[in-house]
Every structure is written in C-alpha cells, then in structure tokens.
C-alpha cells in the first residue's frame, strides 16, 4: 500500500481534497460536459460542413496557421 502525505495547510487553503479512482474521475468529467444532438436540417448542414472540411484536408487544400492573425 502506498502512503500519501498531504500538508494540513494545503488542505485548509484549498478547502479540502478529494481522492478518486481514475475511472470514477473520468465518469465525472463526461457528465460535466453537456451533450448536444442535432437533428433534421441542422444535422445535415453540419455533416456537410465536416465532410467538406475533411475533403479539403485530405486533398491538401488546407494550411497550418500559428494564430488567427495568419488567416488574412
């Protein structure tokens, strides 16, 4: 068994500490983000946009930028 040492001052400063198994933490993270499902016209429009973007990427028509200022 491993021993974990946590300073009392740090616990008080952070108002407590939570220790969770990785699996439980991942479940919490998944539930924290909302999931949106598009249907109908919106879904088809987004699918088309994604497919066009993937085609442009595969054909080499995209370029790598370092910042949004490079879009000009």
N, CA and C of each residue as an Amber inpcrd file, in Angstrom:
protein
   216
   0.8510000  -1.1780000   0.0000000   0.0000000   0.0000000   0.0000000
   0.8910000   1.2330000   0.0000000   0.5170000   2.2240000  -0.7980000
   1.2610000   3.4730000  -0.8690000   0.7050000   4.4620000   0.1390000
   1.5860000   5.3090000   0.6380000   1.1820000   6.3400000   1.5750000
   1.1790000   7.6810000   0.8650000   0.1230000   8.4490000   1.0840000
   0.0120000   9.7870000   0.5130000   0.0750000  10.7740000   1.6620000
   0.9540000  11.7530000   1.5480000   1.0790000  12.7800000   2.5660000
   0.6070000  14.1000000   1.9950000  -0.3550000  14.7120000   2.6740000
  -0.8970000  15.9990000   2.2360000  -0.7430000  16.9720000   3.3930000
  -0.1500000  18.1140000   3.1070000   0.0650000  19.1020000   4.1610000
  -1.2640000  19.6980000   4.6140000  -1.4000000  19.8480000   5.9200000
  -2.6320000  20.3750000   6.5030000  -2.9230000  21.7810000   5.9900000
  -1.8910000  22.5990000   5.8330000  -2.0700000  23.9690000   5.3490000
  -2.6330000  23.9780000   3.9270000  -2.1590000  23.0510000   3.1100000
  -2.6280000  22.9760000   1.7230000  -4.1060000  22.5590000   1.6890000
  -4.4860000  21.6270000   2.5360000  -5.8810000  21.1850000   2.6000000
  -6.7730000  22.3390000   3.0420000  -6.3400000  23.0740000   4.0370000
  -7.1210000  24.2040000   4.5220000  -7.2090000  25.3060000   3.4720000
  -6.1040000  25.5500000   2.7720000  -6.0710000  26.5950000   1.7460000
  -7.0210000  26.2530000   0.5960000  -7.0810000  24.9790000   0.2100000
  -7.9200000  24.5470000  -0.9090000  -9.3400000  24.1660000  -0.4740000
  -9.6240000  24.2690000   0.8060000 -10.9430000  23.9230000   1.3700000
 -11.2490000  22.4420000   1.2040000 -10.2230000  21.6120000   1.2530000
 -10.4190000  20.1600000   1.2050000  -9.7270000  19.5150000   0.0290000
  -9.7290000  18.1950000   0.0310000  -9.0920000  17.4030000  -1.0190000
  -9.9920000  16.2130000  -1.3180000 -10.0830000  15.8340000  -2.5930000
 -10.8580000  14.6730000  -2.9950000  -9.9270000  13.6920000  -3.6820000
 -10.0030000  12.4380000  -3.2950000  -9.1970000  11.3910000  -3.9220000
 -10.1580000  10.3870000  -4.5390000 -10.0400000  10.2170000  -5.8670000
 -10.9280000   9.3310000  -6.6130000 -10.1250000   8.3810000  -7.4890000
 -10.6450000   7.2120000  -7.7420000 -10.0330000   6.3490000  -8.7570000
 -10.1720000   7.0080000 -10.1350000  -9.2600000   6.7280000 -11.0360000
  -9.2610000   7.3370000 -12.3760000 -10.5830000   7.1030000 -13.0940000
 -11.1060000   5.9000000 -13.0310000 -12.3680000   5.5950000 -13.7060000
 -13.5120000   6.4640000 -13.2120000 -13.5990000   6.6500000 -11.9150000
 -14.6550000   7.4840000 -11.3420000 -14.4760000   8.9440000 -11.7620000
 -13.2280000   9.4210000 -11.8010000 -12.9410000  10.7920000 -12.2330000
 -13.3710000  10.9840000 -13.6930000 -13.0650000  10.0080000 -14.5490000
 -13.4350000  10.1140000 -15.9580000 -14.9510000  10.1400000 -16.1390000
 -15.6720000   9.3690000 -15.3360000 -17.1380000   9.4060000 -15.3910000
 -17.6640000  10.7880000 -15.0190000 -17.0790000  11.3840000 -13.9920000
 -17.4980000  12.7240000 -13.5670000 -17.2370000  13.7550000 -14.6590000
 -16.0980000  13.6520000 -15.3140000 -15.7470000  14.5950000 -16.3790000
 -16.7360000  14.4660000 -17.5320000 -17.0750000  13.2400000 -17.9090000
 -18.0240000  13.0360000 -19.0090000 -19.3880000  13.6280000 -18.6880000
 -19.8170000  13.5040000 -17.4530000 -21.1290000  14.0220000 -17.0710000
 -21.1250000  15.5470000 -16.9200000 -19.9530000  16.1490000 -16.7450000
 -19.8730000  17.5930000 -16.5270000 -20.0930000  18.3790000 -17.8170000
 -19.7760000  17.7830000 -18.9640000 -19.9230000  18.4750000 -20.2420000
 -21.2690000  18.1230000 -20.8690000 -22.0050000  19.1250000 -21.3300000
 -23.2910000  18.8270000 -21.9540000 -23.1050000  18.1590000 -23.3160000
 -24.0250000  17.2830000 -23.6700000 -24.0160000  16.6160000 -24.9610000
 -25.1860000  17.1400000 -25.7720000 -24.8970000  17.5850000 -26.9840000
 -25.9360000  18.1030000 -27.8580000 -26.0880000  17.1720000 -29.0530000
 -27.3190000  16.8770000 -29.3930000 -27.6130000  16.0550000 -30.5580000
 -28.4250000  16.9000000 -31.5270000 -27.8960000  17.0530000 -32.7310000
 -28.6050000  17.8110000 -33.7530000 -29.4500000  16.8620000 -34.5790000
 -30.5830000  17.3590000 -35.0250000 -31.4520000  16.5570000 -35.8780000
 -31.9310000  17.4170000 -37.0340000 -32.4080000  16.7610000 -38.0530000
 -33.0040000  17.4660000 -39.1810000 -32.0270000  18.2770000 -39.9900000
 -32.4640000  19.4760000 -40.3690000 -31.6930000  20.3450000 -41.2510000
 -30.3480000  20.7440000 -40.6430000 -30.3290000  21.0260000 -39.3350000
 -29.0840000  21.4310000 -38.6750000 -28.0420000  20.3180000 -38.7280000
 -28.4810000  19.0800000 -38.5000000 -27.5610000  17.9440000 -38.5120000
 -26.9830000  17.7380000 -39.9080000 -27.8230000  17.8130000 -40.9220000
 -27.3510000  17.6260000 -42.2960000 -26.3840000  18.7310000 -42.6980000
 -26.6790000  19.9440000 -42.2870000 -25.8120000  21.0840000 -42.6090000
 -24.4300000  20.9010000 -41.9700000 -24.4090000  20.4750000 -40.7200000
 -23.1350000  20.2600000 -40.0320000 -22.3720000  19.0930000 -40.6440000
 -23.0600000  18.0110000 -40.9680000 -22.4110000  16.8640000 -41.6100000
 -21.7550000  17.2740000 -42.9280000 -22.4640000  18.0940000 -43.7040000
 -21.9260000  18.5590000 -44.9810000 -20.6780000  19.4100000 -44.7670000
 -20.7220000  20.3040000 -43.7700000 -19.5760000  21.1600000 -43.4730000
 -18.3680000  20.3370000 -43.0510000 -18.5880000  19.3390000 -42.2150000
 -17.4890000  18.4820000 -41.7600000 -16.9110000  17.6940000 -42.9280000
 -17.7620000  17.1250000 -43.7630000 -17.2870000  16.3590000 -44.9200000
 -16.4900000  17.2200000 -45.8860000 -16.9390000  18.4460000 -46.1120000
 -16.1920000  19.3600000 -46.9910000 -14.8190000  19.6720000 -46.3980000
 -14.7840000  19.8910000 -45.0920000 -13.5140000  20.1700000 -44.4280000
 -12.5590000  18.9920000 -44.4990000 -13.0700000  17.7890000 -44.2990000
 -12.2220000  16.5980000 -44.3820000 -11.6930000  16.3880000 -45.7990000
 -12.5580000  16.6280000 -46.8020000 -12.1050000  16.5070000 -48.1930000
 -11.0050000  17.5190000 -48.5040000 -11.1740000  18.7600000 -48.0350000
 -10.1650000  19.8000000 -48.2690000  -8.8580000  19.4270000 -47.5760000
  -8.9500000  18.8770000 -46.3750000  -7.7420000  18.4830000 -45.6400000
  -7.0080000  17.3530000 -46.3680000  -7.7640000  16.3450000 -46.8020000
  -7.1490000  15.1990000 -47.4750000  -6.5310000  15.5760000 -48.8110000
  -7.1100000  16.5510000 -49.4930000  -6.5830000  16.9550000 -50.7960000
  -5.4620000  17.9840000 -50.6800000  -5.1220000  18.4020000 -49.4580000
  -4.0140000  19.3330000 -49.2570000  -4.3850000  20.7900000 -49.4700000
  -5.6490000  21.1200000 -49.4620000  -6.0820000  22.4960000 -49.6870000
  -6.0880000  23.3360000 -48.4110000  -5.7380000  22.7310000 -47.3000000
  -5.7050000  23.4610000 -46.0350000  -4.2740000  23.8830000 -45.7300000
  -4.1370000  24.8540000 -44.8350000  -2.8040000  25.2790000 -44.4410000
  -2.7350000  25.3940000 -42.9250000  -1.5460000  25.2190000 -42.4080000
  -1.3220000  25.2950000 -40.9750000  -1.0760000  26.7480000 -40.5880000
  -1.7580000  27.2090000 -39.5470000  -1.5600000  28.5820000 -39.0830000
  -1.1110000  28.5610000 -37.6280000  -0.4180000  29.5940000 -37.2410000
   0.0530000  29.7050000 -35.8470000  -0.9040000  30.5130000 -34.9900000
  -1.6440000  31.4250000 -35.6160000  -2.6070000  32.2400000 -34.8810000
  -3.7060000  32.6800000 -35.8380000  -4.7430000  33.2550000 -35.2970000
  -5.8330000  33.7290000 -36.1370000  -5.4050000  34.8810000 -37.0330000
  -4.3570000  35.5770000 -36.6620000  -3.8400000  36.6770000 -37.4770000
  -3.3140000  36.1580000 -38.8180000  -2.9370000  34.8810000 -38.8830000
  -2.4250000  34.2940000 -40.1340000  -3.5370000  34.0320000 -41.1530000
  -4.7830000  34.2180000 -40.7860000  -5.8890000  33.9590000 -41.7000000
  -6.0470000  35.0390000 -42.7610000  -5.4590000  36.2000000 -42.5520000
  -5.5970000  37.2990000 -43.5150000  -4.9730000  36.9790000 -44.8460000
